[in-house]
Amino acid sequence: MDVMPILSALKRNKVGAILIALQLALTLAIVSNALFIIGQRMQYVSRPTGIVEPEVIVVNNQWIGNGLDAKPLLEADLAALRAVPGVVDAFATNSVPLSNGGWSTGVNLAQKQEQSTAQTAVYFGDDHTVQTYGLELVAGRNFTVDEVADFKRNETLQPQAVILTEALAKKVFPDQPAVGKVVYLSENGNPSTIVGVVKHLQTPWIGRWADKFYEYSTIVPLHALGGGARYVLRTPADRTAEVIKAAEAALMKVNPARVIDSNRAFHEFREEAYRADRAMAIMLGTVCFALLAITALGIVGLASFWVNQRRKQIGTRRALGATRGMIVRYFQVENALITAGGAVVGVLLAIGLNVWLVNTFQLSRLNLWFLPAGVAIVFVLGQIAVFTPARRAATVPPAEATRSV
């Protein structure tokens, strides 16, 4: 189809064409950046914790009383929890992934190292941790019973053995296997031997400051002896609610002098940790949908106006032999030309908007693949929006050419 007559017609109606092109440009700029941010948020909330989340329960416990001997209390609680029907395994820890609270330290290759090789989250555990969490052991072995020790407040962190995540192991020992190597978790502590490496175990923290080491976790075979404990249980996913009640009852039967301040299925930690990110994604998705709908309505309105204005010209073309398909294609090509002009401006606006977002809110730079995706979206939107007015134009009879305006 010859586009010169179409360009000539657009010049005679340039105000409407320019307005639609600018609206498409603005839509492209906003939608491209919004989709990029949504994609980032969805990737962020989908990061693997490394554990079998549907099967994990977390129970927070505080004992009541002064001068308590925590060791026998902890051992009695763990024995009772492992005996609860439906519990696959259980262990005590200081923190869990996505809980937004825990312990971090530096991983060093020498005792008096000035700057740590890596930052890591520290999870207390024992020989039951790998099975309870369902962690994938990619190298080495699990802890043995003899390696599990007690840890009291203010003691130096110097476990005999440690298990690292794969990401942390590669960070500390990039060119060689980590199993069998030693690391230091305290400046004045003894070395710890790496006995195993697990595929994933996310840190407890959610936030930009922790993003650089969100997969750098270390499990130490220690039982923290204090005023309470956080118990992690594994159970079949369909028995979670039942086991939560049974676990609390079992603990109260062992020793009622305690406060169980929460017992939660792990999915609640994920929902709480990423609530703001999901809300942002939903909000941006709603904005994109509304903006696309408004743009589509603008295209429909302008195309309908042009059809009414050009009825005599359309009738003349029909009388000269133009088919209905040719009339439809005319309006589709016209919209494609307007969209092309809007896309050029929109790409520049999208890049400029992203630069502003990066400088103002410290967001990531726009992945350039989202620009052709945005162009494709507004192009398809334009073609869909103009199709109905174009079909209506195609129904104009040839006799319309003989009527007075």
N, C-alpha and C positions, 0 to 999 in steps of 0.2 A: 504493500500500500504506500502511495506517495504521501510523505509526511508534510510537504510544503503547504498544501491547503490547510492542513490541521494547524501548522504553526501560524499561518496567516489568520486563521480564526481565533487562535489564542491571543494574538496581538490585539485584536479588536475587543477581546474580553480579558485584558491582562490583569485587571484588578482582582477579579475572582480567582484567576489562575495563580497569581502571586500569593494570595491569602491561603489557598489550599496547599500550595507548595511550602509555605512557611509553617503551616500547621503540621504537614507531614514531616518537615525537618525537625520541629520541636518534639513531635512524637518519637521520631527515630532517636534523637539524642537522649530523651528520658528513658525510653524503653530499653535501649541498648545498655545503658548504665544500670538500670533497675534489674534487668535480667542477669547482668554480671554479678551484681550484689546478691541477688537471690541465689544464684548458683554457688557463690562463695559460702553463703550462710548454710545452704543445704549440704555442701561438702563438709562444712565445719561441724554441723550437728550429726553428721553420719560417720565421724571418725570412730574407728573401732576401739573399744575399751580393752579388748582381748579376753574378756570373760564371757561366760554363758549367761548373759543378762536375764533371760526369762526364768532362769532356775536359781537365781541368787536372792537371798534374804539377808538383811542387815538388822541386827538387834543391838541397841545402845543400852548399856547396863551400868548402874552406879551402885556400889555397895554402901550400906549405912552403918556407921559405927566408927569409933576411934581405935587406933592401934590394931587395925585388921591385918591379918597375915594373908596377903593377896594370893600367894602361890597355891595353897590348897583350895581356896575358893575358885580360882581360875580352873584348876584341874577338875574339880567336881562339876563345875558348870559345863566344861567341854565334854566330859563323859556323859552328862545328862543329855546334852543337845545331840550328840552323835547317836544316842539311843532312841531319840524320838522317831516314831514311825514316819517314814517318808523322807527323812534326812539322809542324804547320800554321804555327806561329810561336813565338817565344821572346823573353824579355827578362830583364833583371836588376833585382832590387829589394831593398829592405831588409827587407820584411815582407809577409805575405799575410793576408787576412781569416781570423779565427778562430784565428790562431796564438798569441794571447795574449802577444805581444811586438812592440813597434814604437816608433814615434816619434810624439809628438803636440805640437802647438803651438797658439798662439792665432791667430785670423784677425782682423786689424785693418783699419780703414778709414783710419787715419792712422798716421804713423810713430811718434809718441810717445803713442799711445793708452794711457790708464791701465788700462782694463779691456777685455779682448778682446771682440769682438762675438760670437765663437763659438769653441769648442774643436774641433780637427780632428785626425784621424789623417793622417800624411804618408806617402805611398807614393812611392818613387822608381820611375821608369819612363822610357820613351822613346816614340818614334813607333810601336812595336810593341805597347804595353801594351793599348790598346783592343781590337785584334784578338785578341791572345792570350787575354785574359780573356773576350772576347765581350761587352764592355760595350755597353749601349744608349746611343748618343749622342743626347740629346734636343734639344740646342741647340749651336750653334757647330761647331767642327771638332776634328780630332785634332792632335797636335803635328806639327811639321815637323822634318826632320833637323837643320836649322840651329838649332833651339831647344834641342836636347839638349846639355847641358854636363857637365863633370866636377865632382865634388864630393869634397873631401878632408875628413878629420876636423877638427873645430873651425872649419870655415869658416862664414860667415854664410849662413843659408838665404835666398837671394834669387833664385829662378829667374826667368827672363825671362817665362815663361808658366806657367799652371796650368790644370788641369781639375778642377772641383768636382763633387760629387754634387748632385743636384737638391735634396735636403733642406737641404744646407748653403747652396746658392745662395739658396734662399728665406729661410733664416734671416738671411743677411747682407744680401740685397737683397730684402726682402719685397714691395715694390711696383713693382719694375722688373726688366727682364731683366738677368741677371748678365754675360752675354757682352760683352766690351769694357770692363768695369769693372776697376779695379785694387784689389788688396788687399796687405797687408803681412804676411809670415809671420815676420818678425824685427823686433825693436824698432829696430835700427839699419840694417836692410837696405833695399835698393831695392824699389820697388813691383813686383808681378807682375801681368801682365794675364791676365784670365780668357778663355781662348780656346774653352773647351768645357764642357758640362755633361752628365754621364752620369746615367742613371736611378737606379741603385743601385751602391754599393760599400761593403760593411760594414767597420767598423773591426776591428782585430785582437783587441780585448779582449772577454772575456766576464765580466761581473760587474755588480753593481748600480751601481757608481760610473760605469761607462761607458754605462749604458742611455740617459742623456739625450742622448748624441751618437753613438749607435751607427751612424748613417747619415751622419755628418759626416766625409767623407773628401776629401782633396786629393791629386791626382797631380801630381808635379813632374817635369819632364824632366831628370833628373839621373842620372848613373852614379856610384855611390859607389866611390871607389878606396881600398881597404883591403886587409886580409889575406885576404879571401874575398868570396863573392857568393852570393846566393840566386837561383837561376834558376827561372823559371816557363815551362813549356812547355804548348802546346795540341796535343792529338792526338785522333783519333777515339776514342770511349769504348771500343770493342771492341779497341783496340790499346794500351791503357794499360800493361799488364804488359810487353809486347814493347818499347815505346818506353822504359820506365824502364831496362831492361837496356842497350838500344842507346845511350841518352844517356850512361850512366855509362861505357860502353866508349869512346864518342867523346871524352869529356873526358879520360880516361886516355891516349888515343892522342895528344891534343894536348900534354899535359904530365902525366906520371905523378907529378910532385912536388906532390901534393895529397892532401887527405883529403876524401872525400865522406861526411859523417857521417849523411846520411839522404837518401833519395829516395822520395817518397811521392805517391800519388794524393791529390787534394784531399779526397776523401770521408773520409779518415782524420782530417783536421783537424776536420771537422764531428763525426764520431763521438766524438773525444776531447774536444772542447770542450763537447759537450752530454751527455756520459755521465751526469753526476750528475743532470741534469734528467730524462733518460729514466728513470733508476733511481727517482727520486722519483715520477714519473707511474705507473710500473708498481707500485710499492709501495702508493700510494694507491688505485689501481685494484683491487689485490688485497684491500685492507682493505674497500673498498666492497662488493666481491662477497661477501666472507665475512660482513660485517655484514648485507647483504640476505638471504643464505642463512639466517643464524641467526634473523633476524626472521621470515622465511617459515616456518621450522620451528616457531617459537613460535606463530604464528597457526594453523598446521595442528594442533599439539598441543592448543591451547585449544579450537578448533572441534570437534575430534574428541571431546574430553572433554565438551563441552556436548551434542553429539549423543547420546552414551551416557547422559548424565543426563536428556535430554528425550525419550527414546524413547516413553514413554507419551503425553506431550503431543503429540508429532508424530503418533503413531498416532491420537489423538483428532481432530486437525485433518484428517487424511486421511479419517477416518470421516465427518467433517462436510462433506466435499466438496472439501477443498484438493487441488489437483493437485501433481504432482511439481515442476513449474515454480514454483509458488507457494512450496513449501518451500525450493527453491534460492534464490529471490529473498529470502526471509526472512533467511537467513544472510548473503547478500550485502549487504543493507541494514544488517543488524546490524554487519557488518564496516565498512561505509562510515561509520556513525555513530562507531564507535570510532576509525577513521582520521581523521575530521574533528576529533575532540577532540585526538588526538595531533598533528595537523598544526598546530593553533593553538599548542600548547606548543612544537612543533618549530621553527616559524618564529621564535619568540622566542629559543629556544636557539641557532638558527643565527646570528641576528644577534649575540647575546651572545658566541658562540664566535668569530665573525669579528672583533669588537672586540678580544677578547683576543689573537688572532693578529696583528692590526694593531699593537697596542701592544707585544707581546712580540717578534715576529719581523719587524716592519716590512713585512708583506705588504700587498697592495692591498685596498681595501675590497670587500666582496662585491657583485658585480653582482646587483641584486635580481631579475633574470630567472631566476636559478638557484633562487630560492625556489619559484615555481610549478612549475618543472621537478622539484624535489625532492618537492613535494607529489604531483605526477602519478606519480612513480616509486613512492612508498610506497602510493598509492591502487591503482595497477595491481597492485603486489606483493600487497597485501592481498586483492584480488579473485581473483587467480590462486591464492593460497595457500588461501583458504577454499573454493574451488570443489569440490575433491575431497571434503572432509568434507560439504559441502552436498549433493553428489550422493548420497553414502552415506545422508544423512538422508532424502533423497527416496525411498529404496527401502524405508523402514520401512513395513510393511503396516498397513492400518487395524485389523486384528485385534489389533495391539499395545496398543490402548486398553483391551481387555478383560482383559489379563493383569495379575497383581498385580506390584507393584514389588519 
